[in-house]
């Protein structure tokens, strides 16, 4: 496949960095959560700084390196490899022209992402799509982009982890079911038979529900700047969206001393979390309740929406 071939080639040429991880599986509510630790990720290279103080920050999606460019998706998008990958074959769907990451997704964004999902399904594989929007979401680039992870690559290492076989994409597991999650997430089933407009309307419906949960007496817009921070996820059969109130949470030892801060992005809707610090890794894997506390603190606690 295009992405796999491009990933292997870019890694071999040094244009892409892959950071292997250790993994353990924790239980949050009734769901299996992956906790991954990548010590080398803390040393990843920083993006180049502008030569002049008033220059625009570097935008990796404006003129992507030919080694990282997978394909153009006319008329409005392109596929680009993630330069710093924790999951093999992690790639990005970016708008060709600059559009804000903080704006509500448009129909062609959803349609292009689902076309990628369908292309993978045609090859017998599944994709997990996620989108980070807003200050508390884990978003790192202002240029609009959705991120895509092959689910089989997300399973790397689970065959050697206790309870590894219990993990499955969270968005699929919670879709249409009573949730026992620490944070509120809204879900809806989707299918290949739905039109691009129907999928977009489904996304907008989830966004409206999240706005209503996060802000009292406010009518949700359907275009332009989003009114909340949130994560959105999509698979071949499910959409999920969770409002965010914090990018991460501090974790503390038994004496109340801070161990570190765990930050989460849209992969939380896959049921995964990543740490770069060994003390955080050791503390979180010692007890399931610590990760549950982090998850409760990043969004709207489930009990608040009952």
C-alpha positions in Angstrom: 0.0 0.0 0.0 1.1 3.6 -0.6 1.4 4.6 3.0 3.3 1.5 4.1 5.8 1.7 1.2 6.3 5.5 1.8 6.8 4.9 5.6 9.5 2.2 5.0 11.3 4.3 2.5 11.2 7.5 4.6 12.4 5.7 7.7 15.3 4.1 5.7 16.3 7.5 4.3 16.2 9.2 7.7 13.3 11.6 6.7 11.1 10.0 9.3 11.7 9.0 12.9 10.0 5.9 14.5 10.0 5.7 18.3 9.3 2.2 19.6 7.3 1.8 22.8 6.7 -0.5 25.7 3.1 -1.3 26.3 0.9 -2.5 29.2 -2.9 -2.9 29.3 -5.0 -1.3 32.2 -8.7 -1.6 32.9 -10.7 1.6 33.0 -14.3 0.9 33.9 -15.0 -2.2 31.8 -12.6 -1.2 29.0 -9.0 -2.2 28.2 -6.7 0.8 27.8 -3.3 0.7 26.3 -0.6 2.6 28.2 2.5 3.1 26.1 6.0 4.4 27.2 8.5 5.8 24.7 11.6 7.1 26.5 13.2 8.2 23.2 10.3 10.4 22.3 11.3 13.0 24.9 14.5 13.6 22.9 12.7 14.1 19.5 14.1 16.9 17.4 12.4 20.3 17.7 10.9 22.0 14.6 13.1 24.7 13.1 12.6 28.1 14.5 11.9 31.0 12.1 15.0 33.0 11.2 13.3 36.2 12.1 11.3 36.8 15.3 8.3 38.1 13.3 8.4 35.2 10.8 5.6 32.7 10.7 6.2 29.4 12.6 7.2 26.4 10.6 4.1 24.7 9.0 4.9 21.0 8.1 1.7 20.8 6.0 2.2 23.8 3.8 5.0 22.5 1.5 5.6 18.9 2.8 8.9 17.2 2.1 8.6 15.0 -1.0 9.8 12.1 1.2 6.8 12.5 3.5 4.2 13.3 0.9 2.2 10.2 0.3 -0.4 11.4 -2.2 -2.5 14.4 -3.3 -6.2 14.0 -2.8 -7.7 16.5 -5.3 -9.2 18.9 -5.0 -8.7 19.9 -1.4 -6.5 17.5 0.7 -3.1 15.7 0.7 -1.8 12.7 2.7 1.5 13.2 4.6 3.5 10.8 6.8 3.9 11.8 10.4 7.5 12.7 10.7 7.7 11.5 14.4 5.8 8.2 14.6 5.0 6.2 17.7 2.7 3.9 15.7 4.1 2.6 12.3 2.4 4.0 9.2 0.9 7.0 11.1 -0.2 9.4 8.5 -2.0 12.7 8.2 -4.8 14.1 6.1 -4.2 17.8 5.7 -6.0 20.5 3.8 -3.9 21.7 0.8 -4.8 25.3 1.5 -4.5 26.6 5.1 -7.6 26.2 7.1 -7.7 26.6 10.9 -7.6 23.5 13.1 -9.9 25.2 15.5 -12.8 25.5 12.9 -15.6 22.9 12.7 -14.8 20.2 10.2 -16.4 20.5 6.7 -18.1 17.8 4.7 -15.0 17.3 2.5 -12.8 16.7 5.5 -15.0 13.9 6.7 -15.5 12.5 3.2 -11.7 12.4 2.5 -11.0 10.8 5.8 -13.7 8.1 5.3 -12.3 7.4 1.8 -9.0 6.5 3.4 -10.9 4.2 5.9 -12.6 2.5 2.9 -9.3 2.1 1.0 -7.8 0.3 4.0 -10.9 -1.9 4.4 -10.6 -2.9 0.8 -7.2 -4.2 1.7 -8.5 -6.1 4.7 -7.3 -3.5 7.3 -9.0 -1.0 9.6 -8.1 2.6 10.2 -8.6 4.8 13.3 -9.1 8.5 12.4 -8.8 11.2 15.1 -8.9 15.0 15.2 -7.7 17.3 17.9 -9.3 20.8 18.1 -8.8 23.5 20.7 -6.3 24.4 23.4 -7.2 21.5 25.6 -7.4 18.8 22.9 -3.7 17.9 22.4 -3.6 19.8 19.1 -0.1 20.9 18.1 -0.4 22.4 14.6 -2.8 25.3 13.6 -3.1 23.9 10.0 -6.2 21.7 9.7 -5.4 18.0 9.7 -6.9 14.7 10.8 -4.6 11.8 11.8 -4.9 8.2 10.8 -3.5 5.1 12.4 -3.8 1.5 11.1 -5.4 -0.5 13.8 -3.2 -3.5 13.3 -0.1 -1.3 13.8 -1.8 0.0 17.0 -1.7 -3.6 18.3 2.1 -3.9 18.0 3.4 -5.4 21.3 0.0 -6.4 22.6 0.7 -10.0 21.9 3.2 -10.0 24.7 1.1 -7.9 27.2 -1.1 -9.3 29.9 -4.7 -8.7 28.8 -3.4 -7.5 25.4 -6.0 -9.5 23.5 -8.8 -7.6 25.3 -7.9 -4.3 23.8 -10.0 -3.0 20.9 -10.7 0.5 19.6 -12.7 2.3 22.3 -14.8 4.3 19.9 -16.2 1.1 18.5 -16.7 -0.5 21.9 -18.7 2.4 23.4 -20.7 3.2 20.3 -24.4 3.0 21.1 -23.8 1.4 24.5 -24.2 2.5 28.1 -20.8 3.9 29.1 -18.7 3.3 32.1 -16.0 5.7 31.2 -14.6 8.4 33.5 -15.2 11.1 30.8 -18.2 11.9 28.6 -18.1 10.9 25.0 -20.9 11.0 22.4 -21.2 8.3 19.8 -23.1 7.4 16.6 -23.0 4.5 14.2 -22.1 5.2 10.6 -21.9 3.0 7.5 -20.4 3.0 4.0 -23.9 3.4 2.6 -24.2 6.9 4.1 -23.6 9.9 1.8 -20.8 12.4 2.5 -23.5 14.8 3.7 -25.1 12.3 6.1 -21.7 11.5 7.6 -21.0 15.2 8.1 -24.4 15.8 9.7 -23.7 12.9 12.1 -20.4 14.6 13.1 -22.3 18.0 13.5 -24.9 16.3 15.7 -22.1 14.9 18.0 -20.5 18.3 18.1 -23.8 20.0 19.1 -24.3 17.5 21.9 -20.8 18.1 23.2 -21.3 21.9 23.1 -24.6 21.5 25.1 -22.8 19.4 27.6 -19.9 21.8 28.0 -21.7 25.2 27.9 -25.1 25.9 29.3 -27.7 27.7 27.2 -25.6 28.1 24.1 -26.6 27.2 20.6 -23.9 25.3 18.7 -22.7 26.8 15.5 -22.4 24.5 12.4 -19.4 26.2 10.8 -16.5 28.5 11.6 -14.7 28.6 15.0 -15.5 25.7 17.3 -17.0 26.8 20.7 -15.2 24.1 22.7 -12.0 22.0 22.7 -12.8 18.5 21.7 -11.5 15.2 20.2 -13.2 13.5 17.4 -12.7 9.9 16.2 -14.0 7.8 13.3 -13.7 4.2 12.2 -15.5 2.4 9.4 -18.6 1.9 11.7 -18.4 4.5 14.4 -18.0 8.2 15.3 -17.1 9.5 18.7 -16.6 13.0 20.1 -15.6 14.0 23.6 -15.5 17.6 24.9 -12.2 18.5 26.6 -11.5 20.8 29.6 -7.8 20.1 30.1 -5.0 18.7 27.9 -3.7 16.7 30.7 -3.5 16.1 34.5 -0.8 15.9 37.0 -0.2 12.6 38.7 1.2 12.4 42.3 2.8 9.8 44.5 1.3 8.7 47.9 3.0 11.7 49.6 1.4 14.2 47.3 4.6 14.9 45.3 4.1 15.5 41.6 5.4 12.7 39.4 4.6 14.3 36.1 1.8 15.4 33.8 0.0 13.1 31.5 -1.2 14.7 28.3 -3.8 13.1 26.0 -5.0 13.7 22.5 -7.6 12.1 20.3 -6.1 8.7 20.7 -7.9 8.6 24.0 -10.9 7.6 21.9 -9.0 4.6 20.7 -8.3 3.6 24.3 -4.6 4.6 24.4 -2.4 6.8 26.4 1.3 7.6 26.0 4.0 8.7 28.5 7.6 9.8 27.9 8.8 9.6 31.5 9.7 6.4 33.3 8.3 7.6 36.7 4.9 8.3 35.0 5.1 4.9 33.4 5.9 3.1 36.7 3.2 5.0 38.6 0.4 4.6 36.1 0.9 0.9 35.5 0.9 0.2 39.3 -2.8 0.9 39.6 -5.7 1.3 37.2 -7.2 4.1 39.4 -4.5 6.6 38.6 -5.2 6.5 34.8 -9.0 6.7 35.6 -8.3 9.9 37.6 -6.4 11.4 34.7 -9.3 10.5 32.3 -11.9 12.0 34.7 -9.9 15.3 34.7 -9.5 15.9 31.0 -13.2 16.2 30.1 -16.6 16.3 31.6 -17.0 13.6 34.2 -19.7 11.1 33.0 -21.8 11.7 36.1 -22.2 15.4 35.2 -24.2 14.5 32.1 -26.5 11.9 33.5 
